[in-house]
Amino acid sequence: MTDSHFSRRTLLRYGAYGAGAAALAGTAASWDRLTGADIPGRDDGSLVVATLGPAYGPEAVRALSEGFKKVHPDIKLRINAVQAVDWSDFFAKILTQIAAGTAPDLVYVATEGVQLFAQRLGVALDHWVRRDAEELREYFADVHPSLVESMMYEGSLYQLPVEFNAADIYLNNQVLRRAGADFPASDWTRDDFTGLLRDMKKASGSQFTPYFWTNRLWGGVVPWLFANDTNLLAESKAPGGDWLWDSFYPADRRGGRGGGFRWTTPQATHDRVEEVYDYLASLIREDLCTRPEGGNGQNLIGVFSTGRVGVTPAGGFWAGGLSLAGMRPDGFDTQYFPRWRTQRMQFGAAGYALLRTSKRQEEAWEFIKYAARKDTLTQLFETNQTTPARRSMLTADRYRETGPRHWQVFYDTLDKFPDTGPIPAPPQVAEVEQVLLKHTGTALSSPRAVRPALRRMQRDLEKAMEREI
Amino acid sequence: MTDTQIQAPPSTPAPVAVATRPSARERGTRVLAALFLAPTIVGIVVFTVVPIAGSVVLSLFHWNVIDSPSFAGTANYREMFTDSTVLVSFRNTLVFMVFAVALQLLIALTLALAVNGRMPAWLRSVFRSAFFFPLVLSAASISVVMKYLFNQDFGVVNWLLGLIGIAPVPWLTSENSAMAAVVLVYVWQQFGFSFLLFVGGLNNIPKEIHEAAALDGATGLRKHLGVTLPLLSPTLLVASVVGIINALQVFEQPYVLTNGGPGDATRTVVMVIYESAFEQLRFGEASAVGVLLFVLIMAVTALQFRLSRRFVHYQ
């Protein structure tokens, strides 16, 4: 007589077999997901373009893709909007993709990464630029040579700039009125700036900070270094680049241009660098500005728009940002960064870099040209989330709804101060930036901390610059 | 009365081990056990053992993602011990661990004892949920919010202090207070885990022991020190082991709150690993630091278990 009931052991055994089979079936069914093969456009011959996610909204990405499809129906395009908090985070994610063997064909790269990509990953665009010179003539005529030069490395051009942001000064008009101060003149000096901060402080309560700044490579200490006619690293220009300047720029606009910037010897202990840190330390002591670590852009819009901050350095990107935050066009205005020994200003620019690993370089070049077209940029930069690299796009009409009143400042920063240049970003930029941030914090942490901190900064910068990437 | 000698039982011959083939049933049992264990073992091997081995191998190379790795031997380890940032990060991490774990255990134990006292069941549930709640939130999100709260110029904390006449404190911007602020934020989020462990541990202590102690005249602190803590020592061991392992791997809070600053005041080992690898493209050096951290965690945990023989009492 047989027992028709399963024993517990048998039940467990069949349960285990069933679970194993289910696991195998599940793995097989989701294999595409596990290996990433189900990602649209992957390995289907698409041209893959990696952009910094937050820079372009879904509408902009759609416009970019559909517009390109109309011009080049034969080229499949996939925009990979990589979400990242800043450029260094973005580059980290791109490099991880490269390490994983899923490198994009094109990467949207800002000044912070131009030389790193050019030196190690990028393809020079020279022969394409020469080949399509006639087509590009209109583009170069519309773009300031400083922006183009910032995208050159050792004589070759690696990107066509499509946007930039210079560190101009934003002023809260309500705070200006409260302080009884006039809008500053375009040639205002560092002392005028300090006086304005004191007036603002006097007219406002204890919960008010006249000058807000962020401790980072762009817009932190560097604009003051430029204004004091110095830099973190000794700056020079690589030879070459004549092939481009002679072809596209008239003699009066190509003078002094070279083959791109070189940032070499650290000079953190230079007298003028010390002067800058002493000046910022004095502002902190007087309670006229934020401490460096306290300043981060995340909460800046809120405190600026509500009148708890008087002035801050920002680029054209902030016109759109303040407008989105509900600030009226006449609620703020913009002026050049104040003069010290010079009125040289700093900027960061961005464009598409073509990777050496790309097997679709011709198609990629077509995309680079398409992305630099005026109609494309007009669609992309509708909300004034940046400053277009094309001068002709900066019009009163563009800034009518968002402000500021003196919108001309954005491009005139380049036109009126032709020596305005990019933030110092050698291939070792990540380490340079980290050293700058770290020691800036220490230098401004207490009285008499400046010199020892700058000596340590110098030592660490030397170490960083010696290191091969 | 004479002593009677207890007779030893007659010795029985020792059984002789005979090698026998396992029966079909035993083989079935083993196969079954293997099947049940396989997913976990595969998971541990694929997601723990292989990455650890990979890190050890990678620590012997220079690799920047872009070029092929080049053999470096022990160069990464030698460089690590001469890099002031790495050494400072280890010191910071150890300091952080000591204060964070001590504070976490102290707060969790105090609150667990309080909640375990006389109070309505519904209120106990409210407290348990409230104390555990921060743990289920993202550390990065909490840190972003805390960064606003602790902001020297616009933060709510300094605003509240201002109401009672206290000058703004540079919570996150002074070398003297930044680490303390990071520890506070970390402890606020993490103590709920230890709290739950202690609540469970306290519930497992038989009431009779407390009643007996009360009969012997033990009250209040004396009762807790003499009875509760020794009986809670296994739970304390688990909480401290988990707490120390987590604290040695702290990353999100210092990264978001202070980015390691001011200077290197709050830079932790995992931050250095992240920065070396993903910002400076020095994967070999980052792996070497990772291997050292792994060894440190293993050593500290082994030491805890070694010491537990002396201090932990099981019922």
Boltz contact constraints between the chains, C-beta under 6 A:
constraints:
  - contact:
      token1: [A, 13]
      token2: [B, 32]
      max_distance: 6.0
  - contact:
      token1: [A, 16]
      token2: [B, 32]
      max_distance: 6.0
  - contact:
      token1: [A, 16]
      token2: [B, 35]
      max_distance: 6.0
  - contact:
      token1: [A, 16]
      token2: [B, 36]
      max_distance: 6.0
  - contact:
      token1: [A, 20]
      token2: [B, 35]
      max_distance: 6.0
  - contact:
      token1: [A, 88]
      token2: [B, 279]
      max_distance: 6.0
  - contact:
      token1: [A, 92]
      token2: [B, 278]
      max_distance: 6.0
  - contact:
      token1: [A, 95]
      token2: [B, 65]
      max_distance: 6.0
  - contact:
      token1: [A, 99]
      token2: [B, 65]
      max_distance: 6.0
  - contact:
      token1: [A, 120]
      token2: [B, 66]
      max_distance: 6.0
  - contact:
      token1: [A, 209]
      token2: [B, 153]
      max_distance: 6.0
  - contact:
      token1: [A, 290]
      token2: [B, 153]
      max_distance: 6.0
  - contact:
      token1: [A, 291]
      token2: [B, 173]
      max_distance: 6.0
  - contact:
      token1: [A, 293]
      token2: [B, 172]
      max_distance: 6.0
  - contact:
      token1: [A, 293]
      token2: [B, 173]
      max_distance: 6.0
  - contact:
      token1: [A, 293]
      token2: [B, 261]
      max_distance: 6.0
  - contact:
      token1: [A, 293]
      token2: [B, 262]
      max_distance: 6.0
  - contact:
      token1: [A, 294]
      token2: [B, 151]
      max_distance: 6.0
  - contact:
      token1: [A, 294]
      token2: [B, 152]
      max_distance: 6.0
  - contact:
      token1: [A, 294]
      token2: [B, 153]
      max_distance: 6.0
  - contact:
      token1: [A, 294]
      token2: [B, 173]
      max_distance: 6.0
  - contact:
      token1: [A, 299]
      token2: [B, 148]
      max_distance: 6.0
  - contact:
      token1: [A, 303]
      token2: [B, 154]
      max_distance: 6.0
  - contact:
      token1: [A, 430]
      token2: [B, 279]
      max_distance: 6.0
  - contact:
      token1: [A, 430]
      token2: [B, 280]
      max_distance: 6.0
  - contact:
      token1: [A, 431]
      token2: [B, 280]
      max_distance: 6.0
  - contact:
      token1: [A, 438]
      token2: [B, 263]
      max_distance: 6.0
  - contact:
      token1: [A, 441]
      token2: [B, 261]
      max_distance: 6.0
  - contact:
      token1: [A, 441]
      token2: [B, 262]
      max_distance: 6.0
  - contact:
      token1: [A, 441]
      token2: [B, 263]
      max_distance: 6.0
  - contact:
      token1: [A, 442]
      token2: [B, 262]
      max_distance: 6.0
  - contact:
      token1: [A, 442]
      token2: [B, 263]
      max_distance: 6.0
  - contact:
      token1: [A, 445]
      token2: [B, 262]
      max_distance: 6.0
